[in-house]
Every structure is written in structure tokens, then in C-alpha cells.
Amino acid sequence: MLSSAARRGALIGLLMTGAAGGAFAQPTAAAKPACFATFTNWLEASAADCPLSAYGLTVYGTVDVGGGYETHAAPFNGDAKTGVSELISKVNNHALWQGVPSGLTQSNIGIKIREQLVPDWFLIGDVNAGFDPLSLKLVNGPKSLVDNNNVSLARQNTNTDSARSTGWDNSRGYVGLSNATFGTLTVGRQNAFSNDLATQYDPFGGSYAFSVLGNSSTFVAGAGDTELSQFNMSVKYQLTYDRFRAGALAQLGGYDQRNNAENAYQFDLGGDVGAFSVDAIYAYAKDAVTLSNYTSGAPTPDTLKATLADISAEVIAAKYKWHALTVYGGYEDARLSSPSDLFGATATANGQTLTLNGGYPAVVQANTYVNSKNLQVAWLGEKYSIMPNLDFDAAYYYITQNNYTNSATKYNAGGSSTHTGVGCGANLNPAITGSAPQGANAAACAGNEYAVSAVLDWRLLKRADLYTGLLYSRVSGGLANGFIQSNNTAFTTGVRVAF
């Protein structure tokens, strides 16, 4: 079987072949001359009205940058997906003013191809990379974890696991065929259906600075595991008939193709009736990976921890447009259970080292899910057009997990003593010396998280918009275990330009 690098190289070859083939096909319609007459003309024309296209190829992208203030922040990290941690996380600590990258949309650059091969059949493809506009680095979640290896919690900067780690195609890298009657078949690195759903049915479109669904792909986009929001090597089929649509997505290969599970698949079923849209998704993954870092004692500077689980999840979401108002909502139910293979790990000892997402070695941890974890996510939001070029968006997000402690769980029974058991009382130990203890005494205890957010988005020009808003988030119970702080309010203002 070809390596993942070889497969992705083949995809680029196909894209270039399509471009060359286009030289002998009928060229696409020339862009309107007025679009490029002056820079102002270009800004006043949308990317759809004035694309950078020729012979079936379109170069496109977004640059999104701003700044903000957080009451309990984590310092900037140019490798992390979000750059800064607007949503409360374990490392959020002191108040900070700092630059904010990609607040409303992940900054990115890409190339699309759509070239007719024969009547009604098109060669399609897309290669896209997300980058940090402040550090100019390609987004790499596992690298942000490695950056903080052997660093005490109080001194860590923003870090988070992510499916984005592969470099020039950390968003997408696929080719395929499209036909209006028979549907679309694509192969390569692609979004999971759950990822597409999170973007389409979230009032903020999966924003990092204002949306829980965008900031943490564990919730909905990854159907219980952030690394499952994108499949590194996969085949995807989508069919639309009248008002209805259906799709199937299957992973090709396992860890050997830099996939983030040994096996995974998803199904989508949805439709549109007038102003109402709905989609439902079922997702399954075998030996799905979640990576984390070491605060001390990492075997090597770039070795991470790998927690494995078998995951099954259902997601349903809907939206309805009425005049200037669009209402969004959805629900996810994900179950994480013992992995099919712990690769030698036991209930009390770590397993063997594997090379996983991002190419970093990772030590498989003891089975966390002797008792299954049930993760539930619900959200409700709206987008209201105050004026044709001014929107007000708001949303409420709620996350809850059950108590899935087991006999190997360590918890504080009282005083300073540590015992082994399944109890879930208040945490007695602070995350760092001098801080207040947060949440329950084990991460496997029942817990909740909620967040509220609001944004004003002013489309000053068709290609550029200004936005300002806030996100407040709070965790409790097991979801707050080990946190330095339990809440954060993040204020963000930025500008986004599309090309």
C-alpha cells in the first residue's frame, strides 16, 4: 500500500494534470475586467463575483486577524489551531491582552479544480492549508502539544490536540468526479460529515473565537474526538436528489496512512424543505486517538500520550430562516468505550509507543473507558440581519458527561490522602500550587460545560468584514478537573478578508 505522503503526492499530480488538460479544453469565462481595475474595485467585488480563476483552477483563501482581552487567558502559540484559548481550558490562567488569529474563520489558502471531462462529468479537487496569520506557521495541533512537553501547567501556552497536522493539506487534499445525476465521489484528505454539519448549522460557522463547536472539534465536528473531524485518507460519496441528500464516508487504511483511528466511517442523511434544513449523521471509529502532552517525564521531547477509544455517535442539526432571522440548533450523543486494541496496555500500565497524528511518537495509555463515557452536546443560536451588511449572531452551548469512573480511578477521599475508588467528591488538590482546586476529584466524574456568545459582524466591503464579540465559558465537575480556572470571558475584535 502506498504511504500517505505518496498518496497525497498523487493527488497533487492529478490536480496538475487537470490543469494541464484544461489548456486544451474550453477556458472558463474571463473575470470581469472591472474586478481588477483598482484595489478598491477588487475589495468591492466578492470572491464569487471575481474569483482568481483560469482553466478550471481557482486560487482562494481567507486572512483573519484581530486582538482581544481575556479574563483568564492562555498565552499565544503559533502552532495551535486557535492560536489563543478563548474557550476555557486547563491552561487558561491570568488576564491578558493579546493578538487573536483566525477569530471568525481559519485563515487559509487553497487551490480548487473543476474541469469538464465529458458532458455532465467534471474532474474536481481541492487542496487547502490553514495557517496562523500572526506566526505565518501552518496549523499543527500535535506540535502545539509538543511545544509544551515537560512544561508545568502554570507556564504552558495555548495547546490543543487537532486533526490539523499534515502540512500543506492540513484542511483538505482530495480529487474526484462529479455528476449532477450520479453524485460526487472523492478520494483523499477530507472533512468528516460531522465537521461539515458543525460549520453549516452553527450560527458562527464554526468560529474559533465565538463558537464552542469551532473552538473544540471534540464537540460535534469530530463526533467525540477532535482528531476525527478530518479523515487523512478516505473515500467520500455524496448524492442529492430533489430536496434530499445522502452520503457515506469511509477511512482508507489505519494509522499506517496517518489516519487518527484504525477504522472509521460516517453516514449522512438530510434535506431542505422551503426555508427549513436538517441533517442527521451516524459516526463510528475503532481505536480512535486523542493526544495529550506530559507536564513532566516525557520519554523524549517529542513523545506524547495517546488515549484510545471505540466511538459511536449520532448528531442531528437543523436551521430555519424567517425573513431576516435564521435559527440554528442541534444535538450530539457520543459514546466512548474500551478500544478494540490497547496495543499491550493494561489497566495499570502504559502500552507500546505508536507513531500517530503528525508523525510524533505517542505512548498508549491505560484503558480510560472501562466504563463507557457518554458525551452529550446541545446548542441553540440565531443570526439576525439588522441591515443587509450587518448581522447580530448569538448562541448558547451546553455539554455534559456521565460519571464513568472505575476501580482504577484515583481520587481524594478527604484531607490530603489519596485512595483508589469510584467516588466523585469535590476536588481537594489545586491544579498548581497556590491556585484554588477546580471541579470534581477525577476527570471521569460527571461534569458540565456551558458557553454563551454574541457577535456583531459588519461587512464593510464584499471581501472584507469587521467583527466584534465575546465568548463566556464555564466548566464544572469532572470537566473542570485539573483546571487552574473554571471560567473565562474572551472579548475579540478583528477583520477578515477573503480572496
C-alpha positions, 0 to 999 in steps of 0.5 A: 500500500502506498504511504500517505505522503505518496498518496497525497503526492498523487493527488497533487499530480492529478490536480496538475494534470487537470490543469494541464488538460484544461489548456486544451479544453474550453477556458472558463469565462474571463473575470470581469475586467472591472474586478481588477481595475483598482484595489478598491474595485477588487475589495468591492467585488466578492470572491464569487463575483471575481474569483482568481480563476483560469482553466478550471483552477481557482486560487482562494483563501481567507486572512483573519486577524484581530486582538482581544482581552481575556479574563483568564487567558492562555498565552499565544502559540503559533502552532495551535489551531486557535492560536489563543484559548478563548474557550476555557481550558486547563491552561487558561490562567491570568488576564491578558491582552493579546493578538487573536488569529483566525477569530471568525474563520481559519485563515487559509489558502487553497487551490480548487479544480473543476474541469469538464471531462465529458458532458455532465462529468467534471474532474474536481479537487481541492487542496487547502492549508490553514495557517496562523496569520500572526506566526505565518506557521501552518496549523499543527495541533500535535506540535502545539502539544509538543511545544509544551512537553515537560512544561508545568501547567502554570507556564504552558501556552495555548495547546490543543490536540487537532486533526490539523497536522499534515502540512500543506493539506492540513484542511483538505487534499482530495480529487474526484468526479462529479455528476449532477445525476450520479453524485460526487465521489472523492478520494483523499484528505477530507472533512468528516460529515460531522465537521461539515454539519458543525460549520453549516448549522452553527450560527458562527460557522464554526468560529474559533473565537465565538463558537464552542463547536469551532473552538473544540472539534471534540464537540460535534465536528469530530463526533467525540474526538477532535482528531476525527473531524478530518479523515487523512485518507478516505473515500467520500460519496455524496448524492442529492436528489430533489430536496434530499441528500445522502452520503457515506464516508469511509477511512482508507487504511489505519494509522499506517496512512496517518489516519487518527483511528484504525477504522472509521466511517460516517453516514449522512442523511438530510434535506431542505424543505422551503426555508427549513434544513436538517441533517442527521449523521451516524459516526463510528471509529475503532481505536480512535486517538486523542493526544495529550502532552506530559507536564513532566517525564516525557520519554523524549521531547517529542513523545506524547500520550495517546488515549484510545477509544471505540466511538459511536455517535449520532448528531442531528442539526437543523436551521430555519430562516424567517425573513431576516432571522435564521435559527440554528440548533442541534444535538450530539450523543457520543459514546466512548468505550474500551478500544478494540486494541490497547496495543499491550496496555493494561489497566495499570500500565502504559502500552507500546509507543505508536507513531500517530497524528503528525508523525510524533511518537505517542505512548498508549495509555491505560484503558480510560473507558472501562466504563463507557463515557457518554458525551452529550452536546446541545446548542441553540443560536440565531443570526439576525440581519439588522441591515443587509451588511450587518448581522447580530449572531448569538448562541448558547452551548451546553455539554455534559458527561456521565460519571464513568469512573472505575476501580482504577480511578484515583481520587481524594477521599478527604484531607490530603490522602489519596485512595483508589475508588469510584467516588466523585467528591469535590476536588481537594488538590489545586491544579498548581500550587497556590491556585484554588482546586477546580471541579470534581476529584477525577476527570471521569466524574460527571461534569458540565460545560456551558458557553454563551456568545454574541457577535456583531459582524459588519461587512464593510466591503464584499471581501472584507468584514469587521467583527466584534464579540465575546465568548463566556465559558464555564466548566464544572465537575469532572470537566473542570478537573485539573483546571487552574480556572473554571471560567473565562470571558474572551472579548475579540475584535478583528477583520477578515478578508477573503480572496 
